Amino acid sequence: MRELTQLEVTNVGAGSSCIDATMLKNLQDKAIRDGTAFSLITGALSFAVAYGLFASPYVGVGVAVVLAPYAGGLGYFSSSAWTIFS
């Protein structure tokens, strides 16, 4: 039995997948945009709540900066771009 070449593996893999590199990049770009938007909205809302509770803009900025990366990740992974896979 002979070993497969890299070209043969690539051709077989490309034939079984309907997503090419350009489409995957577009999906990732949309997910990044969704994550960024979700992060900005969550940061603004958490700033407003923290500022309202503590009457200090420093606390509001601190809370927003701490929560924004988690919100960005949540927005990225729950983006509608990934519904193509389910």
C-alpha positions, -999 to +999 in steps of 0.1 A: +000+000+000+015+034-010+015+065+011-006+095+000+010+127-011+002+160+004-016+171-028-038+140-027-048+147+009-055+183+001-077+174-029-097+148-009-101+172+021-112+201-002-138+178-019-154+169+014-156+204+028-177+232+014-160+260+033-129+275+016-104+299+032-122+330+020-155+320+034-139+310+067-122+345+069-156+362+062-172+341+090-144+350+114-146+387+104-183+387+111-178+370+145-151+395+154-174+424+145-202+408+166-178+403+195-165+438+194-200+453+193-211+431+222-180+441+241-186+478+235-223+476+245-216+456+276-187+480+286-210+510+282-238+494+302-215+481+330-199+516+332-233+532+336-244+508+363-211+510+382-211+548+379-246+549+392-239+527+422-205+542+432-207+578+417-171+574+406-160+574+370-128+554+379-148+525+393-171+526+362-141+525+339-125+497+360-156+475+359-160+481+321-124+473+314-126+441+335-159+429+319-152+439+283-129+411+273-152+384+286-181+400+269-161+401+236-154+364+239-190+356+246-201+378+216-175+361+193-185+325+202-222+332+202-222+351+169-247+342+143-218+335+119-213+301+136-249+289+130-237+276+096-220+247+115-250+236+135 
